[in-house]
Amino acid sequence: MLKYRILLTILFLGGTLMSTPSEAKKLHEAHTVVRMETSKGDIIIELFDQEAPKTVANFIGYIEDGFYEGTIFHRIIQNFMIQGGGFEAELKQKAAREPIPNEATAALSNVRGTIAMARTSDINSATAQFFINTINNPALDHRNKTQQGYGYAVFGKVIEGLAVVDAIAAVKTGSVGHLQDVPKDDVIIKKVSVIKSGEAKK
């Protein structure tokens, strides 16, 4: 198990392990950083502009439109993930833009604290909804280009506020209609804003 976790860490760090300190610093500085203000506290997220450019551009587009303001974390599964970005209070779904290509093939793993795009069984169906992994979830990583193995696209990681993520994950849940794992008390995303601009890959 220890060797397996070490392998996951290597997969997550990807090419950074092979970079010089100056190259790693430049890559880090090229990343956008956003603040997600929630009713449980703030979460600071570093986005992987270079590694998942289309996904990051999509996320930033929704941020700039104010789309996430007033949305909720509508699905919480303890020891798995917290999902939000698509519903307002009382589970009123918001109309999203067209789906984006799935960038799960990037060498990024769904480890604890990473943010990834939620989607349906359709590989390229992600729009506005996202989830934050609360544990290491290697089963969500890209394995192959089949429907079952394509995976979920990681596009950033929490760099501050992981305790807030854990507090959200601890909220009691239940079923509402056909939806399961719905928080009994709303966890609201008040605002998401860019606090440091990065550089999308060209």
Secondary structure, DSSP 8 states (H G I E B T S, - for coil): -HHHHHHHHHHHHGGGGGS-HHHHHHHHHTS-EEEEEETTEEEEEEE-TTTSHHHHHHHHHHHHTTTTTTEEEEEEETTTEEEEEEEEGGGEE----------TTSS----TTEEEE---SSTT---S-EEEESS--GGGS--SSSTTTS---EEEEEEE-HHHHHHHHTS-EEEETTEEEEESS--EEEEEEEEE------
